[in-house]
Amino acid sequence: MKNLFDKKNLRGDLFGGITAGVVAIPLALAFGSSSGMGAIYGLYGAFAIGIVAAIFGGTPTQISGPTGPMTVISAIVVAAAISEFGSLQAGLGLIVACFLASGAIQVLMGVLGMGRFIRYIPYPVLSGFMTGIGVIIIILQIFPTFGIGSPSSPLKVIQTLGNLAGNMNFVELALCLATVVVIYTFPRITKAVPSALVALIALTAVAAIFELDVRLIADEKGGVPKGFPKILLGTLSDVTSAHIMLVIKFGAMLAALGAIDSLLTSVVADKVTRTRHNSNQELIGQGLGNLTSACIGGLPGAGATMRTVVNVNAGGRNKISGVVHGVLLLLLLLGLGPLANKIPFSVLAGILITVGVGIVDRKGFKDMKVVPRTDIAILWVVLLLTVFWNLLYAVAIGVFMAFIFSIKKNGFGGTMSMIGAAERAAKADGAAKTGEVHLHTLKGPQFFGTVFAFRDVVSKFPESKFVVLNLTDVTEFDQSAAYGLGDALLDLVDGDVTPLLVSPDNANVKLLEDTNVISGTVPKNLVFADVKECAEWLKANGGEDGAKVLEA
């Protein structure tokens, strides 16, 4: 309950929560529809998780609700339930059981302190996974773009593309394309109003005014009813012991993905607000939110990066902003039904296409030519397995590959020793005294296993005008470490600290240049071949006393 309320920032929290709530409306409807549950269940999940996760989570500015990655797995759960029971209504108990299991597992993960394991997921794994999720979302919108219900998996979509011939509704296509255009162009006019909401309202109005022949949410069974959702725990009576393994399997998939999604968003929130979240408490909050949502059939969710950043940028700093976001959605839900039923599916498809494009990791692909080949291999394996096989297995295999590559280079003992040393350094108390210059030396391989620990160390640096990172004895960087160093340096720059790098002109420097760490974050003139050269620069630029630290 810490950081729930702060009178000094009440106005910012209220405005942040309201703004995030407005952004969440079209996304919640689109995710609900895409899952196969129905648009209304996206709204149920958005307000339930939004309120509960905000109150009990460990990231004060986090906005939670259904997300693209969670919706992809939710759709798999829904398809499995329909296959098992014959219809959505009959399989509702199995769906609710899986969603409940995901929340319970997340709470258990938090209680057991598993939040810290997010540290050990390499960047290529996250890049391949998130890009794969984006690709899945885009592929699943191919049929809805033309006004046709989509098969449940990317592979089935590809296999049945021939069915599009003769069934295309080009009015639906025009609405979908118009939605995409509005979303990408409206911010050039103003960013005060979310472009996705503008597209949703404007194109729904066009379809209604001109009575276009398109599929509407109202055509979906039940549409969007008006009023408070019903408790669905009674449907659990349809779940038997024969379904237990299915419930555990899908519950674990949703819990693991939700944990990754949420904790990555927490890291983003930390970076924007210069605070530190509590990973384990965040997992507990997300789990309780998903448990609450499951009770009313709402989609499971996670921390939503875009909505969290919107909240922060609008002034949100405390948990009350997330609560306001959820309450706004609830109030809209109670009177939104008649209007929401007029929304065309093709407009929601357009919104989801932009969501999918936004999830694709363009930075990871842009740097593919310069990062180690092992990282490229991991990215592609994870991406392909995510799209065409199993999301959870894709991550597990990617992490396994990364550890195998590291062990091959450094040996099992060497790999674990480096991780252990990094963790011990991260847990050490930060220096209390202040100084003009702080020197930190890195040695040996820098890889995914040490990234977060290194950032923890940097966050504990004493207040200084300059920070010198000596990379002379670093033998190599992988993609995760290069990006992690860049993020740490950016944290220093944001804190009005001037970072200086010491490294001979070698492959490490070239990688940092190619990934835009050098030049993009640290100017080339602040990269020195040795400590002596760095000390001379300090003497000439206001760090005379601090230069003695380097010369000692």
N, C-alpha and C positions, 0 to 999 in steps of 0.2 A: 504493500500500500504506500510505500515511500514514493515521493515525487508526484503524488496524485494531484495536489492542488497548491498553487502559489498565487496569492493575491496580487503580487507585484506584476505577474505576467498573465493575469486573467484574460485581458483583452486579446493578447496574442494567441493564447490557448484556444479561446472561443473561435477566433477567426480561422486559426489553423485547422481546427476540427471541422468547422463548417465547410471550408474549402476542400479538405480531403473527402468529406462526405459527398460533396457535389461531384467530384472526380470519380468516386466509387460507384455512383448510380449506374451509368451505362456499362461499366465493366462487370458489375455484379449480375446484371441482367444477361449480358453476353455469356459470361461463364456458366450461369445456370442453364441457359439454353444449350450451350455446347456440351455440357456434361450428360445430357439426356434426361436429367431430372426435371427440367423445366425452369424457366426464367425466375419464377418466384423463389425457388430454392437457393438461387444465388443471392437474392436479397436477404433471405433468412440467415444464411451463413455470414453475410457481410455485417449485419447488425449484431448478431449474437457473439461472434468471434471478436468483432471490433470493440465491443464493450468489455467483455470478460478478459480478453488477453491484455487490454490496456491496463485494467485494474491490477491484475495479478502478475503481469510480465516483468521483465527486467530491463526493458529499454524504454525510458520515459516518453520518447517521441514516436515510438513505433505505431504505425497504423496497420492493422491486421484485417484479413478477410480472404475470400477466395482469390487465388492467383492462377496464372496460366499453367505453371507446372502442376499444381495440385488439381486443377480441373482435368488435365490430361489423365491422371491416374483415376480420378473420380469417374470419368467416362468409362474407363476400363472396368471399374467395379460395377457400374450400372449395367454395362453390357453383359458381364458375367451373371449378374442377378437375373436379368431378363432371360438369358439362356437357360438358367437353372429352373426358373419358376414360370416362364412363359409370357410374363408381362411385367411392366414396371410396378403396378399396384401390388401384384402378388409377391414380387421380389423386394418390396420395400423394407421388410424386416431384415433381410440379409444386408441390404445397403446400410441401414441404420446401425446394424451390429458392426460392420466394417469401420464405419465412421467413428463409432464409440471406441472401438479398439484402438484406432489411431490416436485419439485423445488420451486414452489411458496409458498407452505406451510412451507417449511424449512426457506425461507427468512422471512416469517411472524413470525415464531418461534423465530428467532434471533432478529428481531426488538422488539418483545414483551418480550425479556429477559428470554426465557424459557430454555436457556442452563443450568441454574443452577439446573433444576429438575432431571438431570442425577444423582445428589447426592442421590436421594431417591430410586434408584433401588437397591434392596438388592442383595448381591453376589449370593445366591442360585437361584435367578431369572435369573441373567445373565448366571450363570453356566448351568442351565437347558436349557435356550434358545439357547446359543451358541452350546452346545452339540447337541441339537435337530437339529439345522441348519447343523451341521456336519453329523449327521445321515441321514438327508434328501439328502444331496449331494451324500453321498455314495450309498444310496438305488437307487437314480435316475441314477447311472452309471452301475447298474447291466446289463441292456439290452444293452447299448452301448459297454460294455466290450466284448460282443459276436457279435458285428456288427449289432445290431438291434435297431431301434428307440425306445425310452423309453416312457411309459405312462407319463402323466403330474403330477402325484402325488404319494407319497410313498404308499398310500393305494392301488391305482390302480396297482402299480408295484407288490405289494404283492399278490393282487387278481389274477393277470395274469401271475404269475411265470410259470404256466404250459405251457404257449405259447413258452417258451424257448426250450422245448423238440423238437428236429428235426430241429430247426432253428439255432443252435449254429454254429458259425464260429470260429474254434479253432485257426486259424491264427490270427484273431482279438484278441482272448484271450491272445495268446502268446505276441503280441505287447503291449497289456495293461499291462501285468505282467512285461514285460521287462522295460516298462516306469517307473513303480513303483520301480523296483529294481535299475535302474539308478539314479533315484531321491534320493533314500535313501543311496546309496553307493558311488556315485561320490564325495560327500563332503569329504570323507576319503582321496581322492586323492588330491583335491584342492578345496578351497572355493572361488577362484578368479573368477570362472565362475559359474553362477547360474545353478544348476543341472537340473532344469526343462527345461531350454533352451537347455542344452546338450541332454537331452532325446528327446526333440521335434525335433531337427535337426538330431540326429543320427538315430532315428527310422523312421523318415520320409524318410531319405536317403535309409535305408534298404528296406522299402516298395517300393520305386521308382526303385531302382537298380534291385531288384529281381522281380519286377512287380507283387507284391502280390495281391491276390484277396480280397481287403478290401475296405470299404466305405471311400471315401475321402471328404474333404470339397468341392471339385469341384462338387461332386454329389449333394450337397445342392443347392437348387434353387438360382441361381445368383452367387454362390460361393463367392469369395472375389474379387470384381472388383478393378481395378487400377484407382487411381485418387481421387480427393476431393469429399466428400459426398455431396449429394443434400439436399437442404432445404425442409423439409416435412410438413411445416405448412399448405400447401394447402389441405392436407388430413383431416384436422380438419372439413372440410365441411360435412364429412360423420357422424360426431357425432351430435346427436340430443338431445333434452331435455330429452328424455327417458333414455339417458345414463349418465345423470348428477350424479346420486347417485353412479353409478358404478365408475365414474371418481373420485369422492370425496373419496369413500371407499378405492380404491387402491392407490390413491394419498396420503392419510393419512397414510396408512400402510407403503408405501415406505419412506415417510418423517420421520415417527417415528423411523423406523428401521435404516435409514440412519443417523439420529441424534445420536442414541445410538452407532452405529458402529463408527461414526466419533469421537465423544467425548471420547469414551474409548481409541481410538487410540491417541487422543490428550494427554490423561493422561499418556499413555506409552511414548510418545515423551517428555513430561515434565520430566518424571523420568530419561530418558536416557540423555537428554541435560541439566537437572537442570535449566529449564526455566518454565515459566507459560503461558499457552495459554489463549486466550480470547474466552470463550465458545460461546457467542452470535455472535461474529464476525465469528467464525468458521461455525456456522449454516448458516449465510448469505452467506458466500463463497461457502459452499456446495450446497446451494439452487441455487445460480447463476450458478454454474457448471452444476447442473442437468437440469436447464432451457436451457442452451446452448446445452448440449448433446441431450436433447429431440427434439430440432429444427431439428437435422439431424438424428433422430431415434436412437441415441446411447443409450446404456443401462444406467440406473441411477446408481450412485455409491456412495461411501463414503470414508472416510479416511481408508487407507489400512495399517494395522499394520505391516505386514511383509515388505512391500515395504518402509514404513516409517523408520523402523529400519535399513534396508539396506542402505537407503539414509544417515542416520545419521552416521552409521559405516563407510561409504565411504567418509565422510567429509562434507556432506551437513549440513548447519546451517541456511540458509536464504531461502526466498520464491523463489528465482531464481532457486534453485535446482528442485523444483516442476515444474516450467515452462520448464526447460531444459528437464526433463522427458517427459512432454507432447509433446514438439516440436520434440523430437527424434521419438516418436511414430507416429507423423504426417508425418515426412519425410520417415519413413519406410513404412507407409501406402501407400504413393504415388507411391512406386515402389515394393511393397511386394506381390501384388495379384498373379502373376503367380507361385511364390514359395509357398505361403500359401495354394493355392488350392490343393497342393499335400499332405497335412497333413492328416493322417488317423484319423477318429473319435475315434478309440480305443486308440490312443496315447493321445488325449485330455481327454478321460475317465480316463486314468491312472493318468494324472496330477490332475484331479479333485478329484480322490479318495484320493490322498495325501493331497490335500487342506482340504477335509472333515475330515480326520484323524487329521490334524493339528488344526482344530477348536474345536474338542472335548476337553472338560476341564478335563484333566486327574488329575489335582491337586484336583479339587472339589470331584471327585470320590474317590481318594486315602484317603481323609480325612473324608469320609462319616461316618466311624465308630466312629469318635470322636466328631463331631459337634452336636449341639442340634437336637433332632428328628424333631422339627418343620422345621428346615432348610432342612433336608433330604426330608420331605414331600413336601415342596415347590419346591425343585429341580425336583423331579420326576413328579409332576403335570405339571410343566412348560414344561419339556422335552416331555412328552407324548402328551400334547395339541399342542405343536409346531410341532411335527412330523405328527400327525394324524388329527389335526383340523385347527387351525388358529393361526398364529404367533403373531399377535398383541393382540388378546384376551388372548393368553397364558401369555404374559408379564403383561397385565392388571390384570388378575386373580392372578398371582403370587405376584404382588405388594399388591393387596388387601388382600391376605392371610397373608402376612407379617405384614401389619398394624393391621389386626384383632388379630393376635397372640400377637403383642406388646401391643395392647390396653387391651387384656385379662389379661396380666401380670401387666401392669402399669397404666391402666385406660386411657381414651381418653385424659384427661387433663394432666396426667403425661407424656404421649408420646409426645404430642405437646409442653409441657413445656421443655422437654429435648432437642427436636429439636431446639426450639427457643433459648435456652441458648447456645447451641453449635454454632448456626449461629451468635449470637451476639459476642461470643468470637472470632469467625473466622474473623469477620469484624473489630475487635478492632485493633488499630495500634500496630505493634510490638515494643517491647522495643528497645530503641535506644542505650543504653549503652552495653558495652561488659563486660563479666565476666568469671571467671574460671568455675563456675558451674551455670547451670540454672535448677531450680526445677519447675516441673509442676505436679499438682495433678488432678487426675480423680476421679469422684464420681458417684455412682449409676450405673444403667444398661448402658452398651455400646452396641449399636446396629446399624443397617444399617442407621438409620436416622441421626446419628452423625458422621459417618465415614469421609466424605469429609471435614466437618467443622473441625474435629480434625486435619486432615492433613494440612489444611490451618493454623491452630494455630501453628503447629510444624514448618511450613515454615517461620513463623515470629519470631521464637526464636532468641534471640541475639546470637552473636558469642560467643561460649563457648568451653572449652576443654571437659567438661562433661555435659550431660543432664540427670537429674534424673527424671524418671516418677514414681510417687507414685500411685500405684494401690490398696492401702490398703482398700480404701472405695468403690471400684468397686464391685457391687453385682453380675454381670454376664457379659459375652461376648457372642455375637452370632457369627456366621461364618464371617459375613461381618466385624464386629469390630475386630475380631482376625486377619484377613488378612490385614485390614486397619492399625492396629497397627504395623504389620510386615513391611508393605510398608513404614510407617513413620520412623520406626527405621532404615530401610535400607537407606532411604534418609539421615538420620543423619550420618550413617557409611560412606556413599559415600562422605559426606562433612567433613570427618576427625574428626568427633565428636564421643566420646565414650558414648553410651547410657547405663544407669544403671536402673534397675527396682527394685522397692520396693513393695513386696507383700507377705503376709503370704502364707504358703504352702496350697493352697486350690484348688477348682475346676477350678478357672481361670488359675492358674499356670499350671495345668495339661493340659488344652485345649491348652494353648500357647506352651507347650512342644509337644503335639501330632500333632499340625499343624506346628511344626518346627520353630516357632518364637523364642522360647528359645532353644538355642543350634545352630540353623541354622543362626540366625541373632545376638542374644545376648547370649554369653556364659553363662552357668549355674553359673559360679563363679561371674558373675556380676548381679545376681538376689539375693536380700537381704530380709530377713524376716521383717526388720523394718528400719526406718530412722536412728536410732542410729548405727546399724551395717553398713549401707551404709556410714555414716559419718566417721566411723573408717577406712573403706577401702580407702576413699578419702585421709585421713590424711597420710596413708601409701603409697599412689601412686601418689603423686605430686599435690594433691588438698587440701592442708592444709587450705588455706584461704577460698576456696570455701566450705569446709565442714561446715563453720560457717553459711552458708545459710540454711543448713539442721537443724542445732542445734538451730537456732533462734526461 
